[in-house]
């Protein structure tokens, strides 16, 4: 399984971005997926899950601001990010959900929230 993340960029606080993760080698409808992020100088952390039945779960720090979803036709996992804060700055990746074996990480997509 391989991942290609895209959609990051520089945005002002309060702004929005939509991240996409193109998954190859697996049908996203059959498995759960997750978004993770890594801030400069910090360990990678989990952000959100979407299960194979469509159930979603979000980290408390992004609840109400971020939304994970999927486009089954395009085999893409999506992260809609609203009301962005400087603490959301980091490199964003997708992979298996927490507790599941992880695949090799993609290159990630950089999100920078700054005025």
Number of C-alpha atoms within 10 A of each C-alpha: 13 16 22 17 24 19 16 18 14 14 18 14 17 14 14 17 18 16 24 26 28 17 21 13 9 11 16 22 18 11 14 21 25 25 26 20 23 19 17 10 7 9 9 15 15 19 26 25 25 25 18 15 10 14 11 16 15 19 13 10 11 17 12 12 15 21 20 24 21 19 14 12 9 11 17 21 25 23 22 14 19 17 15 22 18 15 12 20 20 22 19 29 27 33 25 19 20 17 6 10 9 12 12 10 14 17 14 21 21 21 23 21 20 16 9
